[in-house]
Amino acid sequence: MSGRHTGQQHAHTVEGTDPQLFVAVHDPADDAGLRPVLLLHGFSSSGKLNWEDTGWVGALLEAGRRVITVDLPGHGRSGAPEDRDSYSPSRIRADLLQTAFDAGVRPLQDGDPSSGLDLVGYSLGSRLAWEFASTQPEIVHRLVLGGPNISDPLAEFDLTAAQDYLADGTPIADGSTAQLLKMALLLPTNNIFALLTLVEAIKAEPYDPAEAVPHVPMLLVAGDQDERIGSLPKLAELANSTGGMAEQLVLSGRNHTNAVTSRAFKQAAIAFLAV
């Protein structure tokens, strides 16, 4: 991987508490003079797993882009705050905004291609990116959403069943809950109790993409074997109906787990964000 990398936990505070977020800033060897790219990972993943190990950071650096990755609360190298509010989508968006400013992101300015911010989200990161772009139009230039959904799968997560399983091994009847919990438990860097707090906080702030639609160009991507592929035309219709512009890319032979490793996905995203 080319470029300079710094990993840090910024000391900023929002609403009086430290979010304990691990932020990594990657600078290219040859800067293309374009705005930074913020990458938002999925549930039970991390910046390293979702973006570094899959080649995204390296590919963006080769394209001359400055890259910012953030580990969500309880994930990867980030801390696990004790208060539930630190895990709410609205609080995370506020922390992401402060993180962007800490990394030197400036508001969009006509004629200045280095101003503003491009956003790439995957899975849960797509939900956060959609909401962030719709609430921060002064800094978001373009949006790439991988594995997005018209609704939030975590909203149906059975918290009680998950807690019972962790306490005494009681089987989980709901297949989606069982799968998500198994995935979370596979990664030793995850704080499982923090992740359950995140689910609880997300359930308290329901996701409805129609409530606030980003007015920025967006690229919607999913594998043809991903059950979420049906969300692409619905999200594109929302974007287009409000005067936005949405493109769709379907990845052949890919599912929700491995779409992020697709070279075609990376190449399409880099080209889309180069405008």
ChimeraX commands (.cxc) that place a marker at each C-alpha (Angstrom):
marker #1 position 0.00,0.00,0.00 radius 0.5
marker #1 position 1.42,3.36,-1.02 radius 0.5
marker #1 position 0.97,6.58,0.86 radius 0.5
marker #1 position 1.29,7.71,4.45 radius 0.5
marker #1 position -0.92,6.25,7.15 radius 0.5
marker #1 position -1.73,7.58,10.58 radius 0.5
marker #1 position -4.05,5.89,13.04 radius 0.5
marker #1 position -5.35,7.90,15.93 radius 0.5
marker #1 position -8.13,8.38,18.43 radius 0.5
marker #1 position -9.06,12.04,18.13 radius 0.5
marker #1 position -9.73,13.84,21.40 radius 0.5
marker #1 position -12.79,15.72,20.14 radius 0.5
marker #1 position -16.04,15.56,22.04 radius 0.5
marker #1 position -19.64,15.84,20.94 radius 0.5
marker #1 position -22.31,16.53,23.53 radius 0.5
marker #1 position -19.71,16.34,26.26 radius 0.5
marker #1 position -18.42,12.77,25.88 radius 0.5
marker #1 position -15.48,11.24,24.02 radius 0.5
marker #1 position -16.68,8.86,21.28 radius 0.5
marker #1 position -13.41,6.86,21.52 radius 0.5
marker #1 position -13.37,6.37,17.74 radius 0.5
marker #1 position -10.29,5.03,15.98 radius 0.5
marker #1 position -9.62,7.10,12.89 radius 0.5
marker #1 position -7.06,6.23,10.21 radius 0.5
marker #1 position -5.99,8.82,7.64 radius 0.5
marker #1 position -4.16,7.59,4.53 radius 0.5
marker #1 position -2.38,10.08,2.27 radius 0.5
marker #1 position -1.47,9.15,-1.33 radius 0.5
marker #1 position 2.07,9.38,-2.64 radius 0.5
marker #1 position 0.77,11.42,-5.60 radius 0.5
marker #1 position -2.27,13.51,-4.68 radius 0.5
marker #1 position -4.84,13.91,-7.45 radius 0.5
marker #1 position -6.05,17.16,-5.91 radius 0.5
marker #1 position -9.54,15.79,-5.24 radius 0.5
marker #1 position -11.57,15.78,-2.03 radius 0.5
marker #1 position -10.97,13.08,0.62 radius 0.5
marker #1 position -12.97,9.84,0.66 radius 0.5
marker #1 position -14.57,8.68,3.92 radius 0.5
marker #1 position -15.19,4.92,4.15 radius 0.5
marker #1 position -17.90,3.55,6.48 radius 0.5
marker #1 position -17.84,-0.19,7.24 radius 0.5
marker #1 position -20.66,-2.63,8.01 radius 0.5
marker #1 position -21.98,-4.19,11.21 radius 0.5
marker #1 position -19.40,-6.33,13.09 radius 0.5
marker #1 position -16.65,-5.33,10.64 radius 0.5
marker #1 position -13.97,-2.61,10.87 radius 0.5
marker #1 position -12.01,-0.20,8.73 radius 0.5
marker #1 position -9.21,-2.74,8.39 radius 0.5
marker #1 position -11.42,-5.71,7.50 radius 0.5
marker #1 position -13.88,-3.88,5.28 radius 0.5
marker #1 position -11.54,-1.51,3.48 radius 0.5
marker #1 position -7.84,-2.21,4.00 radius 0.5
marker #1 position -7.78,-6.00,3.72 radius 0.5
marker #1 position -10.09,-5.95,0.68 radius 0.5
marker #1 position -7.85,-3.54,-1.26 radius 0.5
marker #1 position -10.09,-0.47,-1.20 radius 0.5
marker #1 position -7.65,1.79,0.62 radius 0.5
marker #1 position -4.79,0.75,-1.66 radius 0.5
marker #1 position -6.85,1.26,-4.82 radius 0.5
marker #1 position -7.98,4.72,-3.73 radius 0.5
marker #1 position -4.44,5.71,-2.82 radius 0.5
marker #1 position -3.23,4.58,-6.26 radius 0.5
marker #1 position -5.92,6.85,-7.71 radius 0.5
marker #1 position -4.43,9.75,-5.75 radius 0.5
marker #1 position -7.21,10.01,-3.21 radius 0.5
marker #1 position -6.82,10.83,0.48 radius 0.5
marker #1 position -8.71,8.21,2.51 radius 0.5
marker #1 position -10.30,8.38,5.96 radius 0.5
marker #1 position -11.50,5.22,7.71 radius 0.5
marker #1 position -13.37,5.10,11.01 radius 0.5
marker #1 position -14.09,2.13,13.25 radius 0.5
marker #1 position -17.65,2.43,14.55 radius 0.5
marker #1 position -18.21,2.28,18.34 radius 0.5
marker #1 position -17.48,-1.18,19.74 radius 0.5
marker #1 position -15.84,-2.26,16.46 radius 0.5
marker #1 position -12.21,-2.83,15.53 radius 0.5
marker #1 position -9.84,-0.51,17.35 radius 0.5
marker #1 position -12.49,1.89,18.63 radius 0.5
marker #1 position -13.53,2.02,22.24 radius 0.5
marker #1 position -16.83,0.87,23.71 radius 0.5
marker #1 position -18.51,3.79,25.51 radius 0.5
marker #1 position -20.84,2.86,28.33 radius 0.5
marker #1 position -23.66,5.24,27.41 radius 0.5
marker #1 position -26.19,4.08,24.81 radius 0.5
marker #1 position -26.40,7.51,23.20 radius 0.5
marker #1 position -22.86,7.07,21.82 radius 0.5
marker #1 position -24.21,4.28,19.58 radius 0.5
marker #1 position -27.25,6.06,18.16 radius 0.5
marker #1 position -27.13,6.78,14.41 radius 0.5
marker #1 position -27.64,10.51,15.03 radius 0.5
marker #1 position -24.74,10.64,17.49 radius 0.5
marker #1 position -22.52,8.60,15.16 radius 0.5
marker #1 position -23.29,11.03,12.34 radius 0.5
marker #1 position -22.32,13.94,14.59 radius 0.5
marker #1 position -19.05,12.20,15.48 radius 0.5
marker #1 position -18.37,11.48,11.80 radius 0.5
marker #1 position -18.87,15.15,10.97 radius 0.5
marker #1 position -16.40,16.16,13.67 radius 0.5
marker #1 position -13.99,13.46,12.48 radius 0.5
marker #1 position -14.16,14.87,8.95 radius 0.5
marker #1 position -13.42,18.39,10.19 radius 0.5
marker #1 position -10.56,17.06,12.36 radius 0.5
marker #1 position -9.09,15.49,9.21 radius 0.5
marker #1 position -9.19,18.81,7.38 radius 0.5
marker #1 position -12.35,18.44,5.31 radius 0.5
marker #1 position -13.71,21.81,4.17 radius 0.5
marker #1 position -17.20,22.77,2.93 radius 0.5
marker #1 position -17.84,22.38,-0.80 radius 0.5
marker #1 position -16.80,25.36,-2.91 radius 0.5
marker #1 position -17.54,25.82,-6.60 radius 0.5
marker #1 position -14.41,25.47,-8.68 radius 0.5
marker #1 position -12.41,23.77,-5.91 radius 0.5
marker #1 position -12.27,19.98,-6.51 radius 0.5
marker #1 position -10.38,19.46,-3.24 radius 0.5
marker #1 position -13.25,20.80,-1.15 radius 0.5
marker #1 position -15.94,18.67,0.41 radius 0.5
marker #1 position -16.03,14.94,0.95 radius 0.5
marker #1 position -16.93,11.76,-0.95 radius 0.5
marker #1 position -18.59,8.94,0.99 radius 0.5
marker #1 position -18.47,5.17,0.50 radius 0.5
marker #1 position -20.57,2.98,2.79 radius 0.5
marker #1 position -21.19,-0.74,2.94 radius 0.5
marker #1 position -24.21,-2.44,4.55 radius 0.5
marker #1 position -24.78,-0.61,7.87 radius 0.5
marker #1 position -22.28,1.95,6.58 radius 0.5
marker #1 position -24.64,2.60,3.67 radius 0.5
marker #1 position -27.45,3.52,6.03 radius 0.5
marker #1 position -25.16,5.89,7.90 radius 0.5
marker #1 position -23.83,7.35,4.65 radius 0.5
marker #1 position -27.34,7.93,3.25 radius 0.5
marker #1 position -28.40,9.80,6.39 radius 0.5
marker #1 position -25.09,11.68,6.66 radius 0.5
marker #1 position -25.29,12.88,3.06 radius 0.5
marker #1 position -28.90,13.99,3.46 radius 0.5
marker #1 position -28.12,16.01,6.59 radius 0.5
marker #1 position -24.73,17.41,5.55 radius 0.5
marker #1 position -25.21,18.65,1.97 radius 0.5
marker #1 position -22.65,21.39,2.50 radius 0.5
marker #1 position -19.76,18.90,2.54 radius 0.5
marker #1 position -20.89,15.70,0.75 radius 0.5
marker #1 position -20.09,15.70,-2.98 radius 0.5
marker #1 position -20.84,12.11,-4.11 radius 0.5
marker #1 position -22.05,8.91,-2.53 radius 0.5
marker #1 position -21.33,5.20,-3.16 radius 0.5
marker #1 position -23.55,2.71,-1.32 radius 0.5
marker #1 position -22.69,-0.99,-1.34 radius 0.5
marker #1 position -25.19,-3.60,-0.17 radius 0.5
marker #1 position -27.76,-0.92,0.78 radius 0.5
marker #1 position -31.25,-1.67,1.99 radius 0.5
marker #1 position -34.56,0.16,1.81 radius 0.5
marker #1 position -35.09,-0.91,5.44 radius 0.5
marker #1 position -32.71,-1.69,8.30 radius 0.5
marker #1 position -32.18,-5.43,8.97 radius 0.5
marker #1 position -30.97,-4.62,12.48 radius 0.5
marker #1 position -34.45,-3.27,13.27 radius 0.5
marker #1 position -35.72,-6.87,13.39 radius 0.5
marker #1 position -32.79,-8.14,15.49 radius 0.5
marker #1 position -34.10,-10.07,18.53 radius 0.5
marker #1 position -32.11,-8.54,21.38 radius 0.5
marker #1 position -33.69,-10.71,24.07 radius 0.5
marker #1 position -32.92,-13.92,22.20 radius 0.5
marker #1 position -29.32,-12.80,21.63 radius 0.5
marker #1 position -28.86,-11.96,25.30 radius 0.5
marker #1 position -30.35,-15.32,26.35 radius 0.5
marker #1 position -27.99,-17.14,23.99 radius 0.5
marker #1 position -24.97,-15.33,25.42 radius 0.5
marker #1 position -26.14,-16.01,28.98 radius 0.5
marker #1 position -26.90,-19.72,28.78 radius 0.5
marker #1 position -26.77,-20.90,25.18 radius 0.5
marker #1 position -30.53,-20.83,24.56 radius 0.5
marker #1 position -31.01,-21.41,20.80 radius 0.5
marker #1 position -32.10,-18.42,18.74 radius 0.5
marker #1 position -35.25,-19.05,16.70 radius 0.5
marker #1 position -34.87,-16.08,14.35 radius 0.5
marker #1 position -32.41,-16.99,11.57 radius 0.5
marker #1 position -31.33,-13.43,10.81 radius 0.5
marker #1 position -30.58,-12.71,14.48 radius 0.5
marker #1 position -28.62,-15.96,14.82 radius 0.5
marker #1 position -26.59,-15.21,11.69 radius 0.5
marker #1 position -25.75,-11.65,12.71 radius 0.5
marker #1 position -24.75,-12.69,16.22 radius 0.5
marker #1 position -22.58,-15.53,14.90 radius 0.5
marker #1 position -20.85,-13.12,12.54 radius 0.5
marker #1 position -20.22,-10.67,15.38 radius 0.5
marker #1 position -18.79,-13.38,17.64 radius 0.5
marker #1 position -16.31,-14.53,14.98 radius 0.5
marker #1 position -14.24,-11.36,15.31 radius 0.5
marker #1 position -12.21,-11.13,18.53 radius 0.5
marker #1 position -11.76,-7.36,18.12 radius 0.5
marker #1 position -15.52,-6.82,18.51 radius 0.5
marker #1 position -17.01,-5.94,21.88 radius 0.5
marker #1 position -20.15,-8.05,21.65 radius 0.5
marker #1 position -21.99,-6.19,24.42 radius 0.5
marker #1 position -21.18,-2.87,22.74 radius 0.5
marker #1 position -22.54,-4.26,19.46 radius 0.5
marker #1 position -25.78,-5.22,21.19 radius 0.5
marker #1 position -25.97,-1.69,22.59 radius 0.5
marker #1 position -25.52,-0.43,19.02 radius 0.5
marker #1 position -28.43,-2.60,17.87 radius 0.5
marker #1 position -30.57,-1.28,20.73 radius 0.5
marker #1 position -29.72,2.32,19.82 radius 0.5
marker #1 position -30.42,1.70,16.13 radius 0.5
marker #1 position -33.81,0.18,16.92 radius 0.5
marker #1 position -34.63,3.36,18.84 radius 0.5
marker #1 position -33.99,5.47,15.70 radius 0.5
marker #1 position -35.86,3.70,12.87 radius 0.5
marker #1 position -34.44,4.04,9.37 radius 0.5
marker #1 position -36.69,5.48,6.66 radius 0.5
marker #1 position -34.66,6.62,3.64 radius 0.5
marker #1 position -37.71,8.44,2.23 radius 0.5
marker #1 position -37.69,10.87,5.16 radius 0.5
marker #1 position -34.47,12.55,4.05 radius 0.5
marker #1 position -33.04,11.84,0.61 radius 0.5
marker #1 position -29.50,12.94,-0.35 radius 0.5
marker #1 position -29.50,15.44,-3.22 radius 0.5
marker #1 position -26.13,14.27,-4.49 radius 0.5
marker #1 position -25.11,11.89,-7.29 radius 0.5
marker #1 position -24.97,8.34,-5.96 radius 0.5
marker #1 position -23.86,4.91,-7.13 radius 0.5
marker #1 position -25.85,1.96,-5.73 radius 0.5
marker #1 position -24.10,-1.42,-5.82 radius 0.5
marker #1 position -25.07,-4.98,-4.88 radius 0.5
marker #1 position -24.25,-8.53,-5.90 radius 0.5
marker #1 position -26.82,-10.42,-7.96 radius 0.5
marker #1 position -26.91,-13.04,-5.18 radius 0.5
marker #1 position -27.51,-10.49,-2.41 radius 0.5
marker #1 position -31.08,-10.53,-1.10 radius 0.5
marker #1 position -30.82,-6.74,-0.80 radius 0.5
marker #1 position -30.53,-6.29,-4.56 radius 0.5
marker #1 position -34.23,-5.42,-4.71 radius 0.5
marker #1 position -33.50,-2.26,-2.74 radius 0.5
marker #1 position -31.38,-0.74,-5.51 radius 0.5
marker #1 position -34.22,0.37,-7.82 radius 0.5
marker #1 position -36.29,1.55,-4.85 radius 0.5
marker #1 position -33.48,3.74,-3.51 radius 0.5
marker #1 position -32.70,4.97,-7.03 radius 0.5
marker #1 position -36.36,5.94,-7.50 radius 0.5
marker #1 position -36.27,7.90,-4.24 radius 0.5
marker #1 position -33.12,9.73,-5.32 radius 0.5
marker #1 position -34.39,10.49,-8.82 radius 0.5
marker #1 position -37.83,11.61,-7.60 radius 0.5
marker #1 position -36.25,14.38,-5.53 radius 0.5
marker #1 position -34.08,15.70,-8.33 radius 0.5
marker #1 position -30.99,13.63,-7.56 radius 0.5
marker #1 position -29.14,11.24,-9.81 radius 0.5
marker #1 position -28.63,7.56,-9.03 radius 0.5
marker #1 position -26.72,4.94,-10.99 radius 0.5
marker #1 position -26.98,1.21,-10.30 radius 0.5
marker #1 position -24.35,-1.52,-10.60 radius 0.5
marker #1 position -25.09,-5.24,-10.20 radius 0.5
marker #1 position -22.09,-7.49,-9.54 radius 0.5
marker #1 position -22.32,-10.89,-11.19 radius 0.5
marker #1 position -21.83,-13.89,-8.89 radius 0.5
marker #1 position -21.49,-11.80,-5.75 radius 0.5
marker #1 position -23.44,-11.92,-2.49 radius 0.5
marker #1 position -23.66,-9.58,0.50 radius 0.5
marker #1 position -20.54,-11.04,2.08 radius 0.5
marker #1 position -18.11,-10.93,-0.83 radius 0.5
marker #1 position -19.36,-8.04,-2.99 radius 0.5
marker #1 position -17.01,-5.65,-1.22 radius 0.5
marker #1 position -13.98,-7.58,-2.53 radius 0.5
marker #1 position -15.04,-7.14,-6.16 radius 0.5
marker #1 position -12.52,-5.40,-8.41 radius 0.5
marker #1 position -15.36,-4.18,-10.62 radius 0.5
marker #1 position -16.94,-2.54,-7.55 radius 0.5
marker #1 position -13.71,-0.71,-6.69 radius 0.5
marker #1 position -13.08,0.41,-10.25 radius 0.5
marker #1 position -16.64,1.67,-10.73 radius 0.5
marker #1 position -16.56,3.55,-7.42 radius 0.5
marker #1 position -13.21,5.20,-8.12 radius 0.5
marker #1 position -14.37,6.29,-11.59 radius 0.5
marker #1 position -17.69,7.59,-10.21 radius 0.5
marker #1 position -15.94,9.62,-7.49 radius 0.5
marker #1 position -13.34,11.09,-9.87 radius 0.5
marker #1 position -15.83,13.57,-11.33 radius 0.5
marker link #1:1,2 radius 0.2
marker link #1:2,3 radius 0.2
marker link #1:3,4 radius 0.2
marker link #1:4,5 radius 0.2
marker link #1:5,6 radius 0.2
marker link #1:6,7 radius 0.2
marker link #1:7,8 radius 0.2
marker link #1:8,9 radius 0.2
marker link #1:9,10 radius 0.2
marker link #1:10,11 radius 0.2
marker link #1:11,12 radius 0.2
marker link #1:12,13 radius 0.2
marker link #1:13,14 radius 0.2
marker link #1:14,15 radius 0.2
marker link #1:15,16 radius 0.2
marker link #1:16,17 radius 0.2
marker link #1:17,18 radius 0.2
marker link #1:18,19 radius 0.2
marker link #1:19,20 radius 0.2
marker link #1:20,21 radius 0.2
marker link #1:21,22 radius 0.2
marker link #1:22,23 radius 0.2
marker link #1:23,24 radius 0.2
marker link #1:24,25 radius 0.2
marker link #1:25,26 radius 0.2
marker link #1:26,27 radius 0.2
marker link #1:27,28 radius 0.2
marker link #1:28,29 radius 0.2
marker link #1:29,30 radius 0.2
marker link #1:30,31 radius 0.2
marker link #1:31,32 radius 0.2
marker link #1:32,33 radius 0.2
marker link #1:33,34 radius 0.2
marker link #1:34,35 radius 0.2
marker link #1:35,36 radius 0.2
marker link #1:36,37 radius 0.2
marker link #1:37,38 radius 0.2
marker link #1:38,39 radius 0.2
marker link #1:39,40 radius 0.2
marker link #1:40,41 radius 0.2
marker link #1:41,42 radius 0.2
marker link #1:42,43 radius 0.2
marker link #1:43,44 radius 0.2
marker link #1:44,45 radius 0.2
marker link #1:45,46 radius 0.2
marker link #1:46,47 radius 0.2
marker link #1:47,48 radius 0.2
marker link #1:48,49 radius 0.2
marker link #1:49,50 radius 0.2
marker link #1:50,51 radius 0.2
marker link #1:51,52 radius 0.2
marker link #1:52,53 radius 0.2
marker link #1:53,54 radius 0.2
marker link #1:54,55 radius 0.2
marker link #1:55,56 radius 0.2
marker link #1:56,57 radius 0.2
marker link #1:57,58 radius 0.2
marker link #1:58,59 radius 0.2
marker link #1:59,60 radius 0.2
marker link #1:60,61 radius 0.2
marker link #1:61,62 radius 0.2
marker link #1:62,63 radius 0.2
marker link #1:63,64 radius 0.2
marker link #1:64,65 radius 0.2
marker link #1:65,66 radius 0.2
marker link #1:66,67 radius 0.2
marker link #1:67,68 radius 0.2
marker link #1:68,69 radius 0.2
marker link #1:69,70 radius 0.2
marker link #1:70,71 radius 0.2
marker link #1:71,72 radius 0.2
marker link #1:72,73 radius 0.2
marker link #1:73,74 radius 0.2
marker link #1:74,75 radius 0.2
marker link #1:75,76 radius 0.2
marker link #1:76,77 radius 0.2
marker link #1:77,78 radius 0.2
marker link #1:78,79 radius 0.2
marker link #1:79,80 radius 0.2
marker link #1:80,81 radius 0.2
marker link #1:81,82 radius 0.2
marker link #1:82,83 radius 0.2
marker link #1:83,84 radius 0.2
marker link #1:84,85 radius 0.2
marker link #1:85,86 radius 0.2
marker link #1:86,87 radius 0.2
marker link #1:87,88 radius 0.2
marker link #1:88,89 radius 0.2
marker link #1:89,90 radius 0.2
marker link #1:90,91 radius 0.2
marker link #1:91,92 radius 0.2
marker link #1:92,93 radius 0.2
marker link #1:93,94 radius 0.2
marker link #1:94,95 radius 0.2
marker link #1:95,96 radius 0.2
marker link #1:96,97 radius 0.2
marker link #1:97,98 radius 0.2
marker link #1:98,99 radius 0.2
marker link #1:99,100 radius 0.2
marker link #1:100,101 radius 0.2
marker link #1:101,102 radius 0.2
marker link #1:102,103 radius 0.2
marker link #1:103,104 radius 0.2
marker link #1:104,105 radius 0.2
marker link #1:105,106 radius 0.2
marker link #1:106,107 radius 0.2
marker link #1:107,108 radius 0.2
marker link #1:108,109 radius 0.2
marker link #1:109,110 radius 0.2
marker link #1:110,111 radius 0.2
marker link #1:111,112 radius 0.2
marker link #1:112,113 radius 0.2
marker link #1:113,114 radius 0.2
marker link #1:114,115 radius 0.2
marker link #1:115,116 radius 0.2
marker link #1:116,117 radius 0.2
marker link #1:117,118 radius 0.2
marker link #1:118,119 radius 0.2
marker link #1:119,120 radius 0.2
marker link #1:120,121 radius 0.2
marker link #1:121,122 radius 0.2
marker link #1:122,123 radius 0.2
marker link #1:123,124 radius 0.2
marker link #1:124,125 radius 0.2
marker link #1:125,126 radius 0.2
marker link #1:126,127 radius 0.2
marker link #1:127,128 radius 0.2
marker link #1:128,129 radius 0.2
marker link #1:129,130 radius 0.2
marker link #1:130,131 radius 0.2
marker link #1:131,132 radius 0.2
marker link #1:132,133 radius 0.2
marker link #1:133,134 radius 0.2
marker link #1:134,135 radius 0.2
marker link #1:135,136 radius 0.2
marker link #1:136,137 radius 0.2
marker link #1:137,138 radius 0.2
marker link #1:138,139 radius 0.2
marker link #1:139,140 radius 0.2
marker link #1:140,141 radius 0.2
marker link #1:141,142 radius 0.2
marker link #1:142,143 radius 0.2
marker link #1:143,144 radius 0.2
marker link #1:144,145 radius 0.2
marker link #1:145,146 radius 0.2
marker link #1:146,147 radius 0.2
marker link #1:147,148 radius 0.2
marker link #1:148,149 radius 0.2
marker link #1:149,150 radius 0.2
marker link #1:150,151 radius 0.2
marker link #1:151,152 radius 0.2
marker link #1:152,153 radius 0.2
marker link #1:153,154 radius 0.2
marker link #1:154,155 radius 0.2
marker link #1:155,156 radius 0.2
marker link #1:156,157 radius 0.2
marker link #1:157,158 radius 0.2
marker link #1:158,159 radius 0.2
marker link #1:159,160 radius 0.2
marker link #1:160,161 radius 0.2
marker link #1:161,162 radius 0.2
marker link #1:162,163 radius 0.2
marker link #1:163,164 radius 0.2
marker link #1:164,165 radius 0.2
marker link #1:165,166 radius 0.2
marker link #1:166,167 radius 0.2
marker link #1:167,168 radius 0.2
marker link #1:168,169 radius 0.2
marker link #1:169,170 radius 0.2
marker link #1:170,171 radius 0.2
marker link #1:171,172 radius 0.2
marker link #1:172,173 radius 0.2
marker link #1:173,174 radius 0.2
marker link #1:174,175 radius 0.2
marker link #1:175,176 radius 0.2
marker link #1:176,177 radius 0.2
marker link #1:177,178 radius 0.2
marker link #1:178,179 radius 0.2
marker link #1:179,180 radius 0.2
marker link #1:180,181 radius 0.2
marker link #1:181,182 radius 0.2
marker link #1:182,183 radius 0.2
marker link #1:183,184 radius 0.2
marker link #1:184,185 radius 0.2
marker link #1:185,186 radius 0.2
marker link #1:186,187 radius 0.2
marker link #1:187,188 radius 0.2
marker link #1:188,189 radius 0.2
marker link #1:189,190 radius 0.2
marker link #1:190,191 radius 0.2
marker link #1:191,192 radius 0.2
marker link #1:192,193 radius 0.2
marker link #1:193,194 radius 0.2
marker link #1:194,195 radius 0.2
marker link #1:195,196 radius 0.2
marker link #1:196,197 radius 0.2
marker link #1:197,198 radius 0.2
marker link #1:198,199 radius 0.2
marker link #1:199,200 radius 0.2
marker link #1:200,201 radius 0.2
marker link #1:201,202 radius 0.2
marker link #1:202,203 radius 0.2
marker link #1:203,204 radius 0.2
marker link #1:204,205 radius 0.2
marker link #1:205,206 radius 0.2
marker link #1:206,207 radius 0.2
marker link #1:207,208 radius 0.2
marker link #1:208,209 radius 0.2
marker link #1:209,210 radius 0.2
marker link #1:210,211 radius 0.2
marker link #1:211,212 radius 0.2
marker link #1:212,213 radius 0.2
marker link #1:213,214 radius 0.2
marker link #1:214,215 radius 0.2
marker link #1:215,216 radius 0.2
marker link #1:216,217 radius 0.2
marker link #1:217,218 radius 0.2
marker link #1:218,219 radius 0.2
marker link #1:219,220 radius 0.2
marker link #1:220,221 radius 0.2
marker link #1:221,222 radius 0.2
marker link #1:222,223 radius 0.2
marker link #1:223,224 radius 0.2
marker link #1:224,225 radius 0.2
marker link #1:225,226 radius 0.2
marker link #1:226,227 radius 0.2
marker link #1:227,228 radius 0.2
marker link #1:228,229 radius 0.2
marker link #1:229,230 radius 0.2
marker link #1:230,231 radius 0.2
marker link #1:231,232 radius 0.2
marker link #1:232,233 radius 0.2
marker link #1:233,234 radius 0.2
marker link #1:234,235 radius 0.2
marker link #1:235,236 radius 0.2
marker link #1:236,237 radius 0.2
marker link #1:237,238 radius 0.2
marker link #1:238,239 radius 0.2
marker link #1:239,240 radius 0.2
marker link #1:240,241 radius 0.2
marker link #1:241,242 radius 0.2
marker link #1:242,243 radius 0.2
marker link #1:243,244 radius 0.2
marker link #1:244,245 radius 0.2
marker link #1:245,246 radius 0.2
marker link #1:246,247 radius 0.2
marker link #1:247,248 radius 0.2
marker link #1:248,249 radius 0.2
marker link #1:249,250 radius 0.2
marker link #1:250,251 radius 0.2
marker link #1:251,252 radius 0.2
marker link #1:252,253 radius 0.2
marker link #1:253,254 radius 0.2
marker link #1:254,255 radius 0.2
marker link #1:255,256 radius 0.2
marker link #1:256,257 radius 0.2
marker link #1:257,258 radius 0.2
marker link #1:258,259 radius 0.2
marker link #1:259,260 radius 0.2
marker link #1:260,261 radius 0.2
marker link #1:261,262 radius 0.2
marker link #1:262,263 radius 0.2
marker link #1:263,264 radius 0.2
marker link #1:264,265 radius 0.2
marker link #1:265,266 radius 0.2
marker link #1:266,267 radius 0.2
marker link #1:267,268 radius 0.2
marker link #1:268,269 radius 0.2
marker link #1:269,270 radius 0.2
marker link #1:270,271 radius 0.2
marker link #1:271,272 radius 0.2
marker link #1:272,273 radius 0.2
marker link #1:273,274 radius 0.2
marker link #1:274,275 radius 0.2
view
